[in-house]
Amino acid sequence: IGKAMAQLSKASFLVEGHTCDLGAESYNHRLSERRATAILRHLIRHGVRDDQLVQAPFGEAEPVAPNTNEANRSKNRRVVIRRMASSPS
């Protein structure tokens, strides 16, 4: 995926870190930041320029599933990469 992203040299990407609700909110925010940073570093090692990447830690704020059981919590422990909209020229 890093190679494909690197070929889109004019594109920018948002790297979002997410967690489940277990643990303190402040810890989860830092954890989501570490998750996003790990992916960001991986992408840079695979040719994506650092100026193409923006990091956004969300902690437990944006779950994709209710944090009611372990199966759902595991879905919320994730990193999402989104292509950012280009600014008009």
C-alpha positions as CSV (number, residue, x, y, z in Angstrom):
1,I,0.0,0.0,0.0
2,G,2.9,2.4,0.7
3,K,4.2,2.0,-2.8
4,A,0.8,2.8,-4.3
5,M,0.5,5.9,-2.0
6,A,4.0,7.0,-2.9
7,Q,3.0,7.0,-6.6
8,L,0.2,9.5,-5.8
9,S,2.9,12.2,-5.2
10,K,0.4,15.1,-5.1
11,A,-2.0,13.4,-2.7
12,S,-2.1,13.8,1.1
13,F,-3.3,11.2,3.5
14,L,-4.7,11.3,7.0
15,V,-3.5,8.5,9.3
16,E,-6.0,8.0,12.1
17,G,-5.3,6.1,15.3
18,H,-8.3,4.6,17.2
19,T,-8.7,2.5,20.4
20,C,-11.5,0.7,22.3
21,D,-12.9,2.1,25.6
22,L,-10.8,-0.1,27.9
23,G,-8.4,2.0,30.0
24,A,-8.2,5.7,30.8
25,E,-9.2,8.1,28.1
26,S,-5.8,9.9,28.3
27,Y,-4.0,6.6,27.9
28,N,-6.1,5.6,25.0
29,H,-5.4,9.0,23.3
30,R,-1.7,8.4,23.6
31,L,-2.1,4.8,22.5
32,S,-4.0,5.9,19.3
33,E,-1.2,8.4,18.7
34,R,1.4,5.6,18.9
35,R,-0.6,3.4,16.6
36,A,-0.8,6.1,14.0
37,T,2.9,7.0,14.4
38,A,3.8,3.3,13.8
39,I,1.9,3.2,10.5
40,L,3.2,6.7,9.5
41,R,6.8,5.5,9.9
42,H,6.1,2.3,8.0
43,L,4.6,4.3,5.1
44,I,7.7,6.6,5.1
45,R,10.0,3.6,5.0
46,H,8.1,2.4,1.9
47,G,8.4,5.6,-0.1
48,V,5.6,7.9,1.1
49,R,6.9,11.4,1.7
50,D,6.4,12.7,5.2
51,D,4.8,15.8,3.9
52,Q,2.1,13.7,2.3
53,L,1.0,12.4,5.8
54,V,-1.0,13.9,8.6
55,Q,-1.5,12.1,11.9
56,A,-4.7,12.2,13.9
57,P,-5.1,10.4,17.2
58,F,-8.8,9.9,18.1
59,G,-8.4,7.6,21.1
60,E,-11.8,6.0,21.9
61,A,-13.8,8.9,20.5
62,E,-15.0,7.4,17.2
63,P,-15.8,3.7,17.6
64,V,-17.0,1.7,14.6
65,A,-18.8,-0.7,16.8
66,P,-20.3,-0.5,20.3
67,N,-17.8,-1.3,23.0
68,T,-20.1,-3.9,24.5
69,N,-18.0,-7.0,24.0
70,E,-14.4,-8.1,23.0
71,A,-15.3,-8.8,19.4
72,N,-16.6,-5.2,19.0
73,R,-13.7,-3.7,21.0
74,S,-11.2,-5.4,18.6
75,K,-12.9,-3.6,15.7
76,N,-12.3,-0.3,17.4
77,R,-8.5,-0.9,17.8
78,R,-7.5,0.2,14.4
79,V,-5.7,2.6,12.1
80,V,-7.5,4.2,9.2
81,I,-5.8,5.9,6.3
82,R,-7.9,8.4,4.3
83,R,-7.0,10.3,1.3
84,M,-7.4,14.0,2.0
85,A,-9.3,16.3,-0.3
86,S,-7.1,18.4,-2.5
87,S,-7.2,22.1,-2.1
88,P,-8.5,24.0,-5.1
89,S,-5.8,25.4,-7.4
